[in-house]
Amino acid sequence: MLLNIGGRRVCEIPIVQIRPCRMQSRKSFSHEKLRELALSIKQNGILQPITVRRLSSLEYELISGERRLRAAVMCGNKKIPCIVLDCSDKQAEIYSLIENLQRCDLNFFEEAEGIQRLMKEYGMTKTDTAKKLGKRQSTISNKLRILKLDDEEKEIILKYNLTERHARALLKIEDTVLRRMILSEIIEESMNVSQSEKYIDEVLRRKSEDRQKSQKKRLVIKNIKIFENTINKAVDTMRSSGINAVTKQTETDEFIEFTVRIAKSKNKPVDEEQKNKTA
């Protein structure tokens, strides 16, 4: 059967002659939603044809409409209405990716991975990709950023129905261990995006303060070491000039004390205990 929809020829093709799309962005299909779509197809038929391209006289490759194709199979349909496009391998893959990315039923990680593939495999810039998908370039950049999360983090985020904004907020944390701990806290406390962002900012603020305190402490220790070396060099200079001198260092929780002991007579022996405690 042949029809004409919007200037494109639609024909019914046996389902057994259609092979899957190689560039499918969606990795998971809800069985419940497929069942609902199959029931709708049984009652109303397929209202929107799928898109395919001809590979040979008896074989076609799916470009878009995999959910409809799967639902039609569930209904027991033998044929399905198709729009047949004449396009190259590259064009078909680009059409398939763009069509899937423009749908609203991909999760945000699948969408980001599809955008990344579009850019890497076909040399498209962020500007080109944004134009093709009808999105702002900043939106494309933000979507690509969430791919920096590891696979386990992505799985947890999807499992607990967190949002893309939750994912972006977590990217503020570079430490993987700390990020995983905060992700668990967000889930346990059922934090919304605003609460999560505030919590993350507070954790990062405290971490920054701790880092500054640690840096100040290291600086003080470094300065004390410099001062200690200065004293030791001065004492060494006195000794090389024939002055009998020793240093003593004592330390408490609050203070470090340096004592320099100089003999009035060149020939006066240095106390052995003082020698042993010389810095």
N, C-alpha and C positions, 0 to 999 in steps of 0.2 A: 504494500500500500504506500502511495506517495502523497505527501501533503506539501504545502508551501507556507512557511511561517516566517514573517518578517523578511521576505526575499530569500530565505534559505530553504533548500529542499530537505524535507524530512521523510525518512523511509524506515520501515520496520525491518530490523535485522535480527536473525536468530542469536540468542544470547550465547550459545556455544561458540559462535564465531568471534566473540569479543574477548580480547585478552586484557588483563589488568593494566592500569597505568603505572609506568615505572617511576613517575615523579610525584606520587601521592604524598602530600604533606601530613595528612592525618594518619596517626599511628594506631589509634584506637577508635572503635565504633561501639556506641552504646547499643546493646542488644534490645533494650526496651524501646529506644527511639526508632530502631530499625523495624521492630514489630509494629509500632504505631504507624510508621510510614507504609508498611506492607498492608495494614488494614485500610488505610486511606486509598492506596492504589487499587485494592480489591473493590472498593466502593465507587471510586471516581476515575480510575484509570491513571495513567501517567500524564500529568498536565504539562510538564516541561520535559522535552526530549533531552537525552544525554548527548554528549558530543564525542565523536570518534573520528579517526582517520583511517583510510584504507591502507592496508599493508599488502594485500594480495586480493585475488578475486573471491577468496573465501575467509579472509582474516582481517579483523579490524583491531585497532588499539584504542582503548578508552582514553579520552582527554579530560573530561569532567563528567561528574554524575555518578560516582561510585556508590553513594548511598542509595540512589534510585535503582541502580543496577542490582545491588545486593537485595534490596527490598523486593524487587521484581522476581528474583530467584526464589525468595522466601514464599512469594505468592504462587509459585509454580508456573509463572509465565514462561513461554518458550521464545517469544520475541519481545523486542523493546523498541520504541520510536527513537530514532537517532538523527542528528544533524552530522553529515559527513563533511569534514574539512579537508581541503587539499593543502597540506603543509609538510615542511621538512621535519626531520627528527628534532632539531633544535627549536624550531617554531612550536612544535607540538608540546615539547617539554615546558617552554616558557608559558604557553597558553594554559597548560595544566596547572602550573605553579600559581600563576596570577589568579586564575579562576578560583582555586582553593583558598588563596590568601584573602580574597575579597568576600569569602563567606564568613558568617559569624559563629560557626560551630566548631572552629579549631580552638584548642586551648592556646594560651598566649605563648607557651614555649614552642609548640608546633608552628605557630605563626612566625615566631622569631627565627626558627630553624629554616623555614621556607624562604624567608627574606634573605637569610645568609646564603643559602644555596643559589638563589637567584643572582646574587651579586658575585659570588665566587666562581660558579660554574659558567656564567655567561658574561662575566666582565662588566656588569652593570654597576654604575656609581650609586651613591646614596641619592643623588639628585634624580638620576634616571629611574631608580626604583620607586622613589616617592611619587614621581609623575605617573608611573605605570599603575600604582596602587591607589592614587588619589589621596595620598597622605602627606603630611608635612615632613620635611627632612629631619627635624628634631624628633618627631614621633618614631621614625625609622631608627635613629640613633638610640633612643631609649629602649626600643624593643630588642635591639641587638645586644645591649648591655646585659640583659638578664641571662644571656647564655654563658656568662662568666661563672654562674653558680654551677656546682658539680651535679652529676646525675642524681645522686641520693637526695640532695637538697631540693632539686626540681620535683622528684617523686613525692617527697614529704609535703611540699607546698600544694601540689595538686590533690594529694590524698586528703588534706585537711581544708580544702576549698579556700585557700588563701588567694589573694588577688595579685595582679601584676604589680600594683603599687607596693604591696608587701615585699615582693621579690626585689624591686628596685631599692627599697629602703634597706634591705639586708646587705646590698652591695657596698654600703658605706663602711662595712666592717671587712677589713682585709684579712684578719686572722681567722682561718678556717675553723679552728676549734671554738673560738669565741662566738663566731657566727652561728655555728650549730647549737651552741648553748642558748643563744638568744632566740633562735628559731623555736627551740623547744619551749622556752618561756612564753613566747608569743602564743603558741598553740595551747599551752596549759592554762594560760590566763584569758584565752579567747579575746585577744586584743584586736581591735579594729585597726585600720590603717593609721589613723591619727595617733592612737595610743601607742602603736608600734614605733612610729617615727619618733615620738617624744621619748620613749624608753631607750631606743637606740642612741639618740642624741645624748641622753643622760649618761649612758654607759660609756660612750666615747669621750664625754666631758671628764668623767672621773678618771678614765684611763689616761687622758692627756695630762691631768693634774698630777697623777701618780708618776707619769714619765718625767714631768718637769721637776718634781721633787727629787726623783732619782738622779736626774742630770745635775741638779744643784749639789746634791750630796757628793756625786763623783767629782764635781768641780772643786768642792771644799777639800776633799781628800787629795786631789791633784795639787792644789795650792799648798796644802800642808807638806806634801812630799817635796815640793820645790823649796819651801822654807827650810825643811829638814836638811836637804842637800846643801843649801846655802850655808847653814850653820856648820855642817861637817866639812865643807870646803874651807871655811874660815879657820876652823880648828886645825885642819891639815896644814894650812898656810902658816899658822903659828908654830906648829910642830917643826915644819921645815926650816923655820927661822930660829929654832932652838928653844922655843917656849914650851914648857911642859904643860899640856892642856888635855882635858878629857871632857866628853859630853855625857849627860845622863837624860834619858827620856822616860817619863812616867805618863800613864794614860788612865783616865776615869771615864765614866759615862758622859761627863759634861766637858772635860778638859783634856788637852794634851800639853804636858809641861816639859820644857827643855831646860837643862841646867848645864852651864859651861864652867868647868873648874880649872883654874889656872894657878900653877905653883909659882910662888914669888921667887923661888930660887931655882936656877937651872938644874942644879944637882939634886933637888929634892925628889925622892922616888915617887912614882905615881902609884896610888893605892890599887892593889890587884882587883878589889871589888869594882872599883870605878872602871878599870880596864875591861872587865868582863861585861860591863853594862854600856860600854861605848857603842854609839849608834853606827 
